[in-house]
Amino acid sequence: MDITKLDALRKKYGAASGSDMFDPEFQAVAATQFSDGGRRSKPYSGVQTFLSLPYRPEAALSEDFGGLNVAVVGVPMDLGVTNRSGSRFGPRAVRDIERIGPYEHVLKRVPSSMCKAADIGDVGFRSRFSLEKSHEDIQEFYGRLVNAGVIPLSVGGDHSISYSILKAVGAKQPVGMVHFDAHCDTSGEYEGAKFHHGGPFRLAVLDGVLDPERCVQIGIRGSSEYLWEFSKDSGMTVIHGEEVPKLGTDAILETVRKVVGTGPVYVSFDVDCLDPAFAPGTGTPEVGGLTTREALELLRGLDGLDIVGGDVVEVAPQYDATTNTAQAGAQILFEIFSLIAGKIAAR
């Protein structure tokens, strides 16, 4: 061992505490986590919010939502599922994950310090039984949120919630979309219900709030391919799960940027996009999906797009004894938050 180097390390770090950082970038991160006394908040105490953001349920009572830039919203509703229910517990499971953030080491940013963000709680539903009323409640809530100039970051809930969120986000101008999923979710009415989780994006296109020619769907696979002809007919770009490793993330991202362009874009991530090895806790698992590493690389590659909202859906924790699915969902939500924060900081 180089004794001179060891002496230098002892001089620099020997009396340093866990809150002492020397790199200016790391100092800025530590400043958001440690008190003056060098203490960190306990991850197992207090009211649990996503990323330990301030808990601001009262913000929804004011017209301007407390001047927030970004609002984390839980949408605990899974009345639209066609297979295994349980994603109503997704928002709680994702919020319970502590081992994410505050620092996004690839994008080199601390999103919570780059904008005014808070966890404002859940959409208040009038009925736990009515799918139609639930969607009315979602659209009303997000309509007020978007009109206040707040960017929504949502955690579901089943994927049907994205339709009513898009009704609000795309009300003034149709948006593009980067959609991660095992399923295109562009089928029609099913057993008398149009709001089910297999058809939100057909409805959004037909309502004029989603521009199909600016949509890329990534990770599509499984036995439901015959249900997704609307994606092809409407002009959506579909990248199947088996194509992902063949194309590689760079080629996929090149396609995404070409398709969505510079206009407003929504990011929707169904955790069943991931292979069940990484996310077993979901309602409609499909083998042959993305790895978490592929998903994170693709998400980080969206940096610089005009992202006007995002969601993570279909986390059903009761099917996952390891909590891996909630862990993946929370990390993905953090990545989308980091993208949005970067956009806000660049204004």
C-alpha positions as a Markdown table, in Angstrom:
| # | Residue | x | y | z |
|---|---|---|---|---|
| 1 | Met | 0.0 | 0.0 | 0.0 |
| 2 | Asp | 1.1 | 3.5 | -0.8 |
| 3 | Ile | 1.7 | 5.0 | 2.7 |
| 4 | Thr | 1.6 | 8.6 | 1.4 |
| 5 | Lys | -1.8 | 8.0 | -0.2 |
| 6 | Leu | -3.0 | 6.3 | 3.0 |
| 7 | Asp | -1.9 | 9.3 | 5.1 |
| 8 | Ala | -3.7 | 11.6 | 2.8 |
| 9 | Leu | -6.9 | 9.6 | 3.0 |
| 10 | Arg | -6.6 | 9.5 | 6.8 |
| 11 | Lys | -6.2 | 13.2 | 6.9 |
| 12 | Lys | -9.2 | 13.8 | 4.7 |
| 13 | Tyr | -11.6 | 11.2 | 6.0 |
| 14 | Gly | -10.3 | 10.1 | 9.4 |
| 15 | Ala | -12.4 | 12.6 | 11.3 |
| 16 | Ala | -15.2 | 13.0 | 8.7 |
| 17 | Ser | -18.7 | 11.9 | 9.5 |
| 18 | Gly | -21.2 | 10.2 | 7.3 |
| 19 | Ser | -22.7 | 13.6 | 6.4 |
| 20 | Asp | -19.4 | 15.1 | 5.3 |
| 21 | Met | -18.9 | 15.2 | 1.5 |
| 22 | Phe | -16.1 | 16.9 | -0.4 |
| 23 | Asp | -17.3 | 16.8 | -3.9 |
| 24 | Pro | -19.6 | 19.9 | -4.5 |
| 25 | Glu | -22.1 | 17.8 | -6.4 |
| 26 | Phe | -22.4 | 15.2 | -3.6 |
| 27 | Gln | -22.4 | 18.1 | -1.0 |
| 28 | Ala | -25.6 | 19.4 | -2.7 |
| 29 | Val | -27.2 | 16.0 | -2.4 |
| 30 | Ala | -26.2 | 15.5 | 1.2 |
| 31 | Ala | -27.6 | 18.9 | 2.1 |
| 32 | Thr | -31.1 | 17.7 | 1.2 |
| 33 | Gln | -30.8 | 14.6 | 3.4 |
| 34 | Phe | -28.8 | 15.5 | 6.6 |
| 35 | Ser | -29.8 | 18.0 | 9.3 |
| 36 | Asp | -27.2 | 20.4 | 10.8 |
| 37 | Gly | -26.5 | 17.8 | 13.4 |
| 38 | Gly | -25.7 | 15.2 | 10.8 |
| 39 | Arg | -28.9 | 13.2 | 11.3 |
| 40 | Arg | -31.1 | 11.6 | 8.6 |
| 41 | Ser | -34.8 | 11.0 | 8.9 |
| 42 | Lys | -35.7 | 7.5 | 9.9 |
| 43 | Pro | -37.2 | 5.5 | 6.9 |
| 44 | Tyr | -39.5 | 3.6 | 9.1 |
| 45 | Ser | -41.2 | 6.4 | 10.9 |
| 46 | Gly | -43.6 | 9.3 | 10.1 |
| 47 | Val | -46.2 | 9.5 | 7.3 |
| 48 | Gln | -44.8 | 7.7 | 4.3 |
| 49 | Thr | -44.9 | 9.6 | 1.0 |
| 50 | Phe | -43.2 | 9.0 | -2.3 |
| 51 | Leu | -39.5 | 9.9 | -2.0 |
| 52 | Ser | -40.3 | 11.4 | 1.4 |
| 53 | Leu | -41.7 | 14.4 | -0.4 |
| 54 | Pro | -43.8 | 16.9 | 1.7 |
| 55 | Tyr | -47.3 | 15.6 | 2.4 |
| 56 | Arg | -49.7 | 18.2 | 1.1 |
| 57 | Pro | -53.2 | 16.8 | 0.8 |
| 58 | Glu | -54.6 | 20.3 | 1.4 |
| 59 | Ala | -53.1 | 21.5 | -1.9 |
| 60 | Ala | -56.0 | 20.0 | -3.8 |
| 61 | Leu | -58.4 | 22.3 | -1.9 |
| 62 | Ser | -56.8 | 25.4 | -3.4 |
| 63 | Glu | -57.3 | 26.6 | -7.0 |
| 64 | Asp | -53.5 | 26.8 | -7.6 |
| 65 | Phe | -52.7 | 23.6 | -5.8 |
| 66 | Gly | -50.3 | 25.5 | -3.5 |
| 67 | Gly | -48.2 | 26.7 | -6.4 |
| 68 | Leu | -46.7 | 23.3 | -6.9 |
| 69 | Asn | -44.8 | 22.4 | -10.1 |
| 70 | Val | -45.2 | 18.6 | -9.7 |
| 71 | Ala | -47.8 | 16.7 | -7.8 |
| 72 | Val | -47.5 | 13.0 | -6.9 |
| 73 | Val | -51.0 | 11.5 | -6.9 |
| 74 | Gly | -52.2 | 8.1 | -5.9 |
| 75 | Val | -55.1 | 6.6 | -8.0 |
| 76 | Pro | -56.1 | 3.5 | -6.0 |
| 77 | Met | -58.7 | 2.1 | -8.3 |
| 78 | Asp | -58.7 | -1.3 | -10.1 |
| 79 | Leu | -62.3 | -1.8 | -11.2 |
| 80 | Gly | -61.1 | -1.9 | -14.8 |
| 81 | Val | -59.0 | -5.1 | -14.6 |
| 82 | Thr | -59.7 | -8.1 | -16.8 |
| 83 | Asn | -57.5 | -10.6 | -15.0 |
| 84 | Arg | -56.1 | -10.4 | -11.4 |
| 85 | Ser | -57.3 | -7.5 | -9.3 |
| 86 | Gly | -55.2 | -5.8 | -6.6 |
| 87 | Ser | -53.5 | -2.8 | -8.1 |
| 88 | Arg | -55.7 | -0.6 | -5.9 |
| 89 | Phe | -53.0 | -1.3 | -3.3 |
| 90 | Gly | -50.3 | -0.1 | -5.7 |
| 91 | Pro | -50.0 | 3.5 | -4.5 |
| 92 | Arg | -49.5 | 2.5 | -0.9 |
| 93 | Ala | -46.9 | -0.2 | -1.9 |
| 94 | Val | -44.9 | 2.2 | -4.0 |
| 95 | Arg | -44.9 | 4.9 | -1.4 |
| 96 | Asp | -43.6 | 2.4 | 1.2 |
| 97 | Ile | -40.4 | 1.9 | -0.8 |
| 98 | Glu | -37.6 | 3.9 | 0.8 |
| 99 | Arg | -34.5 | 2.8 | -1.2 |
| 100 | Ile | -34.9 | 5.3 | -4.0 |
| 101 | Gly | -33.4 | 8.7 | -4.6 |
| 102 | Pro | -32.7 | 11.4 | -3.7 |
| 103 | Tyr | -29.9 | 11.4 | -6.3 |
| 104 | Glu | -30.3 | 10.2 | -10.0 |
| 105 | His | -26.7 | 9.3 | -10.6 |
| 106 | Val | -26.9 | 8.9 | -14.4 |
| 107 | Leu | -28.8 | 12.2 | -15.1 |
| 108 | Lys | -26.9 | 13.7 | -12.1 |
| 109 | Arg | -29.8 | 15.5 | -10.5 |
| 110 | Val | -31.8 | 15.7 | -7.3 |
| 111 | Pro | -35.3 | 16.1 | -8.7 |
| 112 | Ser | -36.9 | 17.1 | -5.4 |
| 113 | Ser | -34.6 | 20.1 | -5.1 |
| 114 | Met | -35.1 | 21.2 | -8.7 |
| 115 | Cys | -38.8 | 22.0 | -8.5 |
| 116 | Lys | -41.6 | 22.5 | -6.0 |
| 117 | Ala | -43.0 | 19.1 | -5.6 |
| 118 | Ala | -45.2 | 17.3 | -3.0 |
| 119 | Asp | -47.2 | 14.1 | -2.5 |
| 120 | Ile | -50.8 | 15.4 | -2.4 |
| 121 | Gly | -52.4 | 12.1 | -1.5 |
| 122 | Asp | -55.0 | 10.1 | -3.5 |
| 123 | Val | -57.9 | 10.9 | -5.8 |
| 124 | Gly | -61.0 | 10.9 | -3.7 |
| 125 | Phe | -63.5 | 8.4 | -5.2 |
| 126 | Arg | -67.2 | 8.7 | -4.6 |
| 127 | Ser | -67.8 | 5.0 | -5.0 |
| 128 | Arg | -65.6 | 1.9 | -4.6 |
| 129 | Phe | -68.0 | 0.0 | -6.8 |
| 130 | Ser | -68.6 | 2.2 | -9.9 |
| 131 | Leu | -66.0 | 2.2 | -12.7 |
| 132 | Glu | -67.8 | 5.0 | -14.5 |
| 133 | Lys | -68.0 | 7.3 | -11.5 |
| 134 | Ser | -64.4 | 6.6 | -10.7 |
| 135 | His | -63.4 | 7.9 | -14.1 |
| 136 | Glu | -65.5 | 11.0 | -13.7 |
| 137 | Asp | -63.7 | 11.6 | -10.4 |
| 138 | Ile | -60.3 | 11.1 | -12.0 |
| 139 | Gln | -61.0 | 13.5 | -14.9 |
| 140 | Glu | -62.4 | 16.2 | -12.6 |
| 141 | Phe | -59.4 | 16.0 | -10.3 |
| 142 | Tyr | -56.8 | 16.1 | -13.0 |
| 143 | Gly | -58.6 | 18.7 | -14.9 |
| 144 | Arg | -58.2 | 21.1 | -12.0 |
| 145 | Leu | -54.6 | 20.0 | -11.5 |
| 146 | Val | -53.6 | 20.6 | -15.1 |
| 147 | Asn | -55.5 | 23.9 | -15.3 |
| 148 | Ala | -53.4 | 25.0 | -12.3 |
| 149 | Gly | -50.2 | 24.4 | -14.3 |
| 150 | Val | -49.2 | 21.4 | -12.2 |
| 151 | Ile | -47.5 | 18.4 | -13.9 |
| 152 | Pro | -49.1 | 15.2 | -12.6 |
| 153 | Leu | -47.0 | 12.2 | -11.6 |
| 154 | Ser | -49.4 | 9.4 | -10.9 |
| 155 | Val | -49.3 | 5.9 | -9.4 |
| 156 | Gly | -52.1 | 3.5 | -9.9 |
| 157 | Gly | -54.3 | 1.6 | -10.0 |
| 158 | Asp | -55.1 | -0.2 | -13.2 |
| 159 | His | -54.2 | 1.2 | -16.6 |
| 160 | Ser | -57.6 | 2.4 | -17.3 |
| 161 | Ile | -56.8 | 5.5 | -15.2 |
| 162 | Ser | -54.5 | 6.8 | -17.9 |
| 163 | Tyr | -57.5 | 7.5 | -20.2 |
| 164 | Ser | -59.1 | 10.0 | -17.8 |
| 165 | Ile | -55.7 | 11.5 | -17.0 |
| 166 | Leu | -55.0 | 12.0 | -20.7 |
| 167 | Lys | -58.5 | 13.6 | -21.0 |
| 168 | Ala | -57.2 | 16.4 | -18.8 |
| 169 | Val | -53.5 | 16.5 | -20.0 |
| 170 | Gly | -54.5 | 16.6 | -23.6 |
| 171 | Ala | -57.6 | 18.8 | -23.3 |
| 172 | Lys | -56.0 | 21.9 | -24.9 |
| 173 | Gln | -53.6 | 20.1 | -27.3 |
| 174 | Pro | -53.3 | 16.4 | -28.2 |
| 175 | Val | -50.2 | 14.9 | -26.7 |
| 176 | Gly | -47.8 | 12.2 | -27.8 |
| 177 | Met | -46.9 | 9.2 | -25.7 |
| 178 | Val | -44.1 | 6.9 | -24.8 |
| 179 | His | -45.9 | 3.8 | -23.5 |
| 180 | Phe | -44.1 | 0.9 | -21.8 |
| 181 | Asp | -46.3 | -2.2 | -21.6 |
| 182 | Ala | -46.8 | -5.9 | -22.5 |
| 183 | His | -50.1 | -4.9 | -24.1 |
| 184 | Cys | -51.1 | -2.1 | -26.4 |
| 185 | Asp | -54.3 | -1.4 | -24.5 |
| 186 | Thr | -56.1 | -0.2 | -27.6 |
| 187 | Ser | -59.0 | -2.7 | -27.7 |
| 188 | Gly | -62.6 | -1.8 | -27.7 |
| 189 | Glu | -65.6 | -2.1 | -25.4 |
| 190 | Tyr | -65.5 | -5.3 | -23.4 |
| 191 | Glu | -68.5 | -7.0 | -21.8 |
| 192 | Gly | -70.4 | -3.7 | -21.7 |
| 193 | Ala | -67.5 | -1.7 | -20.2 |
| 194 | Lys | -65.5 | 0.8 | -22.2 |
| 195 | Phe | -63.3 | 2.0 | -19.3 |
| 196 | His | -61.4 | -1.3 | -18.8 |
| 197 | His | -57.6 | -1.4 | -18.6 |
| 198 | Gly | -57.3 | -3.0 | -22.1 |
| 199 | Gly | -58.6 | 0.1 | -24.0 |
| 200 | Pro | -57.6 | 3.5 | -22.5 |
| 201 | Phe | -55.5 | 4.6 | -25.5 |
| 202 | Arg | -58.1 | 3.8 | -28.2 |
| 203 | Leu | -60.5 | 6.0 | -26.2 |
| 204 | Ala | -57.9 | 8.7 | -25.8 |
| 205 | Val | -57.2 | 8.8 | -29.6 |
| 206 | Leu | -60.9 | 8.8 | -30.5 |
| 207 | Asp | -61.5 | 11.6 | -28.0 |
| 208 | Gly | -58.8 | 13.7 | -29.7 |
| 209 | Val | -56.5 | 14.0 | -26.7 |
| 210 | Leu | -53.8 | 11.6 | -27.9 |
| 211 | Asp | -52.1 | 11.8 | -31.2 |
| 212 | Pro | -51.5 | 8.2 | -32.4 |
| 213 | Glu | -48.8 | 9.2 | -34.9 |
| 214 | Arg | -46.8 | 10.5 | -32.0 |
| 215 | Cys | -47.1 | 7.4 | -29.9 |
| 216 | Val | -44.5 | 4.7 | -29.3 |
| 217 | Gln | -45.4 | 1.5 | -27.5 |
| 218 | Ile | -42.5 | -0.5 | -26.2 |
| 219 | Gly | -42.4 | -4.1 | -24.9 |
| 220 | Ile | -45.6 | -5.4 | -26.5 |
| 221 | Arg | -45.9 | -9.2 | -26.5 |
| 222 | Gly | -48.1 | -12.2 | -25.5 |
| 223 | Ser | -51.3 | -13.8 | -26.7 |
| 224 | Ser | -53.4 | -10.7 | -27.0 |
| 225 | Glu | -51.8 | -9.4 | -30.2 |
| 226 | Tyr | -55.0 | -9.8 | -32.1 |
| 227 | Leu | -56.7 | -7.2 | -29.9 |
| 228 | Trp | -54.3 | -4.4 | -30.9 |
| 229 | Glu | -55.1 | -3.7 | -34.5 |
| 230 | Phe | -56.2 | -0.2 | -33.6 |
| 231 | Ser | -52.6 | 0.6 | -32.8 |
| 232 | Lys | -51.5 | -0.3 | -36.3 |
| 233 | Asp | -54.5 | 1.3 | -38.1 |
| 234 | Ser | -54.2 | 4.6 | -36.1 |
| 235 | Gly | -50.4 | 4.9 | -36.9 |
| 236 | Met | -48.9 | 4.1 | -33.5 |
| 237 | Thr | -45.3 | 2.8 | -33.5 |
| 238 | Val | -45.2 | -0.6 | -31.8 |
| 239 | Ile | -41.9 | -2.2 | -30.6 |
| 240 | His | -42.4 | -5.8 | -29.5 |
| 241 | Gly | -40.7 | -7.2 | -26.5 |
| 242 | Glu | -38.6 | -9.6 | -28.6 |
| 243 | Glu | -37.3 | -6.7 | -30.7 |
| 244 | Val | -35.9 | -4.8 | -27.7 |
| 245 | Pro | -32.6 | -6.8 | -27.3 |
| 246 | Lys | -32.2 | -7.1 | -31.1 |
| 247 | Leu | -32.6 | -3.4 | -31.7 |
| 248 | Gly | -30.9 | -2.1 | -28.6 |
| 249 | Thr | -31.7 | 0.9 | -26.5 |
| 250 | Asp | -29.9 | 3.4 | -28.7 |
| 251 | Ala | -31.9 | 2.5 | -31.8 |
| 252 | Ile | -35.2 | 2.4 | -29.9 |
| 253 | Leu | -34.5 | 5.9 | -28.4 |
| 254 | Glu | -33.7 | 7.2 | -31.9 |
| 255 | Thr | -37.1 | 5.9 | -33.1 |
| 256 | Val | -38.8 | 7.5 | -30.0 |
| 257 | Arg | -37.4 | 10.9 | -30.6 |
| 258 | Lys | -38.2 | 10.8 | -34.3 |
| 259 | Val | -41.8 | 9.8 | -33.6 |
| 260 | Val | -42.7 | 12.0 | -30.6 |
| 261 | Gly | -40.8 | 15.0 | -31.8 |
| 262 | Thr | -40.6 | 18.2 | -29.8 |
| 263 | Gly | -44.3 | 18.5 | -28.8 |
| 264 | Pro | -45.8 | 17.6 | -25.4 |
| 265 | Val | -45.5 | 13.9 | -24.5 |
| 266 | Tyr | -47.0 | 11.7 | -21.8 |
| 267 | Val | -45.0 | 8.8 | -20.3 |
| 268 | Ser | -47.1 | 5.8 | -19.2 |
| 269 | Phe | -45.4 | 2.7 | -17.6 |
| 270 | Asp | -47.3 | -0.5 | -16.9 |
| 271 | Val | -45.1 | -2.7 | -14.8 |
| 272 | Asp | -46.1 | -5.7 | -16.8 |
| 273 | Cys | -43.8 | -4.3 | -19.4 |
| 274 | Leu | -41.1 | -5.9 | -17.2 |
| 275 | Asp | -40.5 | -9.6 | -17.3 |
| 276 | Pro | -42.3 | -11.4 | -14.4 |
| 277 | Ala | -38.8 | -12.3 | -13.1 |
| 278 | Phe | -38.5 | -8.6 | -12.2 |
| 279 | Ala | -42.1 | -7.7 | -11.6 |
| 280 | Pro | -44.3 | -10.7 | -10.6 |
| 281 | Gly | -46.7 | -8.5 | -8.6 |
| 282 | Thr | -49.0 | -7.4 | -11.4 |
| 283 | Gly | -52.4 | -8.4 | -12.8 |
| 284 | Thr | -51.5 | -9.7 | -16.2 |
| 285 | Pro | -47.9 | -10.9 | -16.3 |
| 286 | Glu | -46.4 | -11.9 | -19.6 |
| 287 | Val | -43.1 | -13.7 | -19.9 |
| 288 | Gly | -40.4 | -12.3 | -22.2 |
| 289 | Gly | -40.4 | -8.8 | -21.0 |
| 290 | Leu | -37.8 | -6.1 | -20.4 |
| 291 | Thr | -35.2 | -6.2 | -17.7 |
| 292 | Thr | -35.2 | -3.4 | -15.2 |
| 293 | Arg | -31.9 | -2.3 | -16.5 |
| 294 | Glu | -33.3 | -2.0 | -20.1 |
| 295 | Ala | -36.3 | 0.0 | -18.8 |
| 296 | Leu | -34.2 | 2.4 | -16.8 |
| 297 | Glu | -31.8 | 3.0 | -19.7 |
| 298 | Leu | -34.8 | 3.7 | -22.0 |
| 299 | Leu | -36.4 | 6.1 | -19.5 |
| 300 | Arg | -33.2 | 8.0 | -19.0 |
| 301 | Gly | -32.8 | 8.3 | -22.7 |
| 302 | Leu | -36.1 | 10.4 | -22.8 |
| 303 | Asp | -34.3 | 13.3 | -21.1 |
| 304 | Gly | -35.0 | 16.6 | -22.9 |
| 305 | Leu | -38.5 | 15.6 | -24.2 |
| 306 | Asp | -41.4 | 17.9 | -23.3 |
| 307 | Ile | -42.9 | 15.6 | -20.7 |
| 308 | Val | -46.2 | 16.9 | -19.4 |
| 309 | Gly | -47.1 | 14.0 | -17.1 |
| 310 | Gly | -46.4 | 10.4 | -16.3 |
| 311 | Asp | -47.8 | 7.4 | -14.5 |
| 312 | Val | -46.8 | 4.0 | -13.2 |
| 313 | Val | -49.6 | 1.5 | -13.1 |
| 314 | Glu | -50.6 | -2.1 | -12.4 |
| 315 | Val | -48.5 | -2.7 | -9.3 |
| 316 | Ala | -50.4 | -5.4 | -7.4 |
| 317 | Pro | -48.3 | -6.1 | -4.3 |
| 318 | Gln | -50.2 | -9.1 | -3.0 |
| 319 | Tyr | -48.7 | -11.3 | -5.8 |
| 320 | Asp | -45.1 | -10.4 | -4.9 |
| 321 | Ala | -43.7 | -11.8 | -1.7 |
| 322 | Thr | -40.3 | -10.0 | -2.3 |
| 323 | Thr | -41.7 | -6.5 | -2.9 |
| 324 | Asn | -39.6 | -6.4 | -6.1 |
| 325 | Thr | -42.5 | -5.1 | -8.2 |
| 326 | Ala | -43.1 | -2.1 | -5.9 |
| 327 | Gln | -39.4 | -1.5 | -5.8 |
| 328 | Ala | -39.2 | -1.4 | -9.6 |
| 329 | Gly | -42.4 | 0.7 | -9.8 |
| 330 | Ala | -41.0 | 3.3 | -7.3 |
| 331 | Gln | -37.7 | 3.5 | -9.2 |
| 332 | Ile | -39.5 | 4.0 | -12.5 |
| 333 | Leu | -41.6 | 6.7 | -11.0 |
| 334 | Phe | -38.4 | 8.4 | -9.7 |
| 335 | Glu | -36.9 | 8.3 | -13.1 |
| 336 | Ile | -40.0 | 10.0 | -14.6 |
| 337 | Phe | -39.9 | 12.6 | -11.9 |
| 338 | Ser | -36.2 | 13.2 | -12.7 |
| 339 | Leu | -37.1 | 13.8 | -16.3 |
| 340 | Ile | -39.8 | 16.2 | -15.4 |
| 341 | Ala | -37.6 | 18.1 | -12.9 |
| 342 | Gly | -34.9 | 18.5 | -15.6 |
| 343 | Lys | -37.5 | 20.0 | -17.9 |
| 344 | Ile | -38.7 | 22.4 | -15.2 |
| 345 | Ala | -35.2 | 23.5 | -14.3 |
| 346 | Ala | -34.3 | 24.2 | -17.9 |
| 347 | Arg | -37.2 | 26.7 | -18.3 |
